[in-house]
Amino acid sequence: MKTDNIQSQMQDSPYIINQKNELIPLETLSLGNKSMQDQPTQIQQKDQVSQFNDQSQRFYAQKHDQEINHQTVPKNPKKIMSSWKASWHHRFIQYWQSIFNRRIVSFSCFALQIGDVFIFSAIVAFCCFACIEDKQAKSSGNMASILMAATIVFGCRNGLLSYFFGLSLERALIWHQLLAWATLVASLNHWFHSKRLLSGYIIQFPIIAFIFFSIKPVRRYLWELFMKMHWILIIVSIYGCIAHKVSYALFAFGYFIIDVCYRMYTIYMLSDVSKQIKLEKIGNNITKISMSSKNVNYKGGQYFFLMIPKISYLQWHPFSVFSASYEDEVVFYVKSLGDWTRELYKIAGEQGKPTILKGYLDGPYGYHSIGIEGDKYKHFLCISGGIGVTPIISTAKEILKQMEKGRPVNSLHFIWTGRDSAIVESVLKPDELRSLLNQDDSSILKNFYHYSDKGDKKIEDIEKQAQQEQQQLVQLSKGRPEFTKYFESAYNAAKESGESLVAVLTCGPQQLIDTAEINSMKWSKQGIRFDCHQEVFDF
Ligand SMILES: Cc1cc2nc3c(=O)[nH]c(=O)nc-3n(C[C@H](O)[C@H](O)[C@H](O)COP(=O)(O)OP(=O)(O)OC[C@H]3O[C@@H](n4cnc5c(N)ncnc54)[C@H](O)[C@@H]3O)c2cc1C
């Protein structure tokens, strides 16, 4: 059957296309031995299926039965009774996270959480305690010292805060920046109330410089200088703190030095695997980085800092893992954006003929802001844009893999949107997630890729290639996704299975994150709650 015919017919009623490119009306398909009409739950779902059916959509299905299973949400999803249990460590973290990360108010770009109130109260309490001094010079100095100490603690990469409370580095860095401003105000206050000492100026200078470089446009534009300045200013600050006897800040610097030592230890421990890093060009602006995963412990969605001496000894860049922890290789996909990533692409070998060189890894870092480690969430909406797919697919793989051990998952909808044809063609292999599921569980997963025709290739070319490669079970659409449909579908799936929570995992451009956050708020109603974890690849 010709493609034009297929398209015109698809406009009217729900159809799927099999691998021979034949059009199959949904009603005529049988499910095992029973016809669709005998399946009340699935008939109900037909409308839902047709909602997704527009002219540009395609289904690549190997077996009709498989396709139908894939498109329906089981009314009574299988409750898996098995040995899978979240470890005590996960439960402990999850317990704190669930309290700490509970939202109080959500805005599209920021959510105020209980943890924020807790941190704020603790800092205010410390400051009040520090002010119990007769002399104003002393009390204002103590306050500045405590705020400086807190700034340093929140700037550390490894820490008790993240271990006990699941505070992500991204969120800790927001606190780091806010506290730096508070330190500046407190130190100016101290300056007004005390004698002018040279040691005081030595501390004041780096604080002002830090603040200047951290202003977003300056930081963005002068990122490398900002990072290098950090180290110089830290050394000046330590000297100033010793000379000025800023005790609280000195303790915090001690903590920072332990953090740096721990980082060096992890870099050393990973040096065996990172001495053979493979670099391959993917498409015209993506580099695949891969290495053995032996002795590399990480969780899906985490990220590492990477340094390649051939490019620069001083630059450590963060990249989220694309692979999952059970895989033999740690894989990253890097989009060329600025000097370092472009240089990386330049030195990479062609696809299939990688360049092998030495590098260094520091990590892993990053926590999901919602506790997905345990069995709290059984419905997942994984939304990513462009190269933001890396942490999301890694997390999705991890979740689906855990199903083998009995983790109960009722639905996982994976939605990617973007313009890079290389991502659809070479990064997002359609069977990557599906291969983790057995036949019985295949209805849990739905894959939707939205490719923008403003990209470097026409969607038709990508479809053609997909068909040639006999890709299966991915719904490829033109243009931007209509998120309302996906949220509605996840909402219905949660409702049908009697669950009250849906985890939304999202990474990509800010606009995509905002849309996901707004929809999470909108669809959190009538006993169903959408908890949103968001990443924007920016500190
Ligand atoms: C947690 C996290 C995970 C990421 N994962 C991926 C990924 O999987 N794939 C991918 O392609 N990109 C990822 N990025 C983005 C990637 O780190 C930047 O694109 C890259 O560092 C840009 O470096 P550049 O010198 O080429 O560009 P530049 O032009 O120098 O930088 C562009 C922007 O990237 C940011 N940036 C630059 N250097 C750093 C750095 N050392 N640390 C933090 N931010 C920096 C700054 O905001 C800067 O303005 C991630 C970023 C973060 C924060």
The ligand as a Gaussian input file, in Angstrom:
#p B3LYP/6-31G(d) Opt

LIG

0 1
 C       24.797000      18.261000      35.257000
 C       25.089000      18.496000      33.797000
 C       25.011000      17.432000      32.909000
 C       25.284000      17.630000      31.555000
 N       25.185000      16.580000      30.688000
 C       25.410000      16.771000      29.374000
 C       25.292000      15.686000      28.445000
 O       24.989000      14.550000      28.799000
 N       25.539000      15.949000      27.141000
 C       25.883000      17.210000      26.693000
 O       26.089000      17.381000      25.501000
 N       25.984000      18.249000      27.556000
 C       25.769000      18.064000      28.877000
 N       25.893000      19.116000      29.751000
 C       26.299000      20.430000      29.234000
 C       27.821000      20.466000      29.067000
 O       28.465000      20.329000      30.304000
 C       28.231000      21.787000      28.432000
 O       27.610000      21.864000      27.185000
 C       29.711000      21.860000      28.206000
 O       30.386000      21.883000      29.433000
 C       30.011000      23.111000      27.397000
 O       31.397000      23.335000      27.370000
 P       32.088000      24.149000      26.170000
 O       33.412000      24.624000      26.620000
 O       32.069000      23.364000      24.929000
 O       31.110000      25.351000      25.935000
 P       31.172000      26.808000      26.527000
 O       30.744000      27.746000      25.455000
 O       32.449000      27.070000      27.224000
 O       30.046000      26.720000      27.612000
 C       28.692000      26.823000      27.293000
 C       27.932000      26.836000      28.619000
 O       28.053000      25.530000      29.216000
 C       28.225000      25.669000      30.628000
 N       29.530000      25.098000      31.000000
 C       30.696000      25.211000      30.360000
 N       31.667000      24.573000      31.005000
 C       31.092000      24.045000      32.097000
 C       31.580000      23.288000      33.190000
 N       32.856000      22.938000      33.285000
 N       30.709000      22.935000      34.156000
 C       29.424000      23.285000      34.077000
 N       28.900000      23.995000      33.081000
 C       29.723000      24.377000      32.102000
 C       28.183000      27.151000      30.955000
 O       26.857000      27.515000      31.328000
 C       28.531000      27.806000      29.660000
 O       27.987000      29.077000      29.557000
 C       25.638000      18.933000      31.098000
 C       25.719000      19.994000      31.997000
 C       25.448000      19.787000      33.333000
 C       25.543000      20.944000      34.288000

